[in-house]
């Protein structure tokens, strides 16, 4: 589950990343009612198995949902939640609707599992995920070369991140 949006009094539009069909937007009818058969199954940070049927327009309809993995740890810790939300938003922006992308699905699932293991630094897991997502999207960041030209005799291999340009630079570069 990537995200959900309220629709009317009792329905929600859910956006899910699927292994076989890519990003899919579907209507979950009656999900906001107290007698809903879906309950809390269709919430972000939940790996679910869905039965969806194609609609006439751009929205499909969810007919059945079963939880595969709830990723409970992500809901209880703010740092884990923030890292997980970063991953979900990035995948939501990168994924194309109804375009199969198994590698992206597996990357997201692996990232969620890594966060569910309660790492010491959730932000580092999210940053690693984003670098892998960039590479998967065709943007390969160069982290081993200096982003700012400097004489080879003064350029050291020790690098530091430049927050203003988001590029790598050697420690001798003052710009």
N, C-alpha and C positions, 0 to 999 in steps of 0.2 A: 504494500500500500504506500503510495507516494503522498496523496493528500485527499481531502474530501471537502465538498462545498455544500452548504444547505440548499435545498430546492423545495420550495413550497413549505407546507406545514409538517409533512411527515417523511419526505424523501431526501436523499443526498446524491450528489454526483461524486463518484469516487474515481480517482485516477490511480491506476495500478500499472506496474511494470511486469510484463509477463515474459516468460521464456520463449514462447512460441509466436506471439503476435506483437511484441514490443509494448509501447505505451498504449493503454486502452482506457478510455473514459466510458463509464457506465453508470446507469441510474440504479440505485438500490432503493426499491419502493418500500415505504413503510418502516424504514430503518430507525427513524426517530420516535416511533411509537413505543410505549412501554411493553407492548405485547409482541414486539418485533422478533422474528425468527433469526435475524442476524445478530442481534445484541451488539456486543463490542468487537465483533470479529472484523469489521471493516474500519479500522482505525489505523492511522500511520504507525510505523514501527511494528507491523504485524505481517508475517509471511503467511499467506493464505492460499488455499487451493479453491479456485472459483469455477462455477459453472455459469457461463455467460452466453446469452443468445444475442445475435446481431439484430440491431434495430434498423429501421428504414433510413434514419438520418445519421448523424455523426455519433450518436450515443447508443451504446448497447445496454442491455438490462441484466442485472445480476439475479440469478435464480437460486443459487446455493453457494454457501461459503463455509469452509472448514479451516480451522487454524492449524498450520504446520509448525510454526514457531512464533511465540508471542513476543520475544525480545523484551521481557519485563524489566531487565536491568536499565534499559534506556529511559524508561519512564520515571525511575526513582532518583536519578542523579542528574543535576542540572548540566554538568560538564558533558556527560554521556548524551543527554538530550540534545544539547547544542551541536555536538559533533555529528550525531545521527541526522538531525534536521538539515545540517549543511550538506550531507551526502544526498538526502532525498531531494532537496531543492536543485542540486547540481544535476542529478539524473533527470529530474523533471524538465529542466531546461535543455538538456542535450538530446534526450530521446525523441524520436519522431513517432507520431501516432501510427499504429498498425504497421510498423516497420520492424521486422524481427531483428533482434540484436542479443544473441545468447551471451556474448562476452560481457556486454554491459550488465545484463541481468546477474551473471555470476559474480562480477566485480561488486555490485551492490550487495548481494547476498553475503559474500565474503567479508565485506566491510561491516555489515550489521552483526555478523557473527563475531568479528574481532571486537567490536564495541560491547557486545553482550558478555564477553569474557572479562569485563571490567579492567581495561588496561590502566597502567599508572598515569599515562598521558593521553587522554582521548583526543585532544587537539592534534597531536602528532599522527594519530591514526587517520583523522579526517584529512590532514594535509597530504599524507601518503596516498590516500584514496583519490584526492583531487589531482595529484600528479599522474597517477595511473589513468585517471579519466581523461586528462589532457592528452596523454600518449595514445589512448584508445581512440580519441577523437581526431587524431592526426597532427596534434601539436606536440612536438617533442622538445621540452625545455632543455636548453644547454646549461648544465650545472657544473661542468668541468672546465669551461673556458671563461675568461674574463669578459664581461659585458662592455667594459670601458677600455679602449685601447691604451696600453702603456708600454714602455720599452721592455723587451723581453728580459733584459738584465735585472730589472727591478720587479718583475711580476713573480710573486711567490705562489706556490701551489695552495697555500692556506687561503680559503675563500670565506667571505662573509656575505650574507644576504643584504641587498640594498632595498629597504622598505619603500623608498620613493619610486623606484623604477621596477621593483619586483624582479630584478635580475641579479645574477651572481657577479661579484667583483672581488678582485684580490685585495688583500689588506693594505697594500701600498697606495691604492687608488684613493684619492681624496675627494673626487667629484661625486 
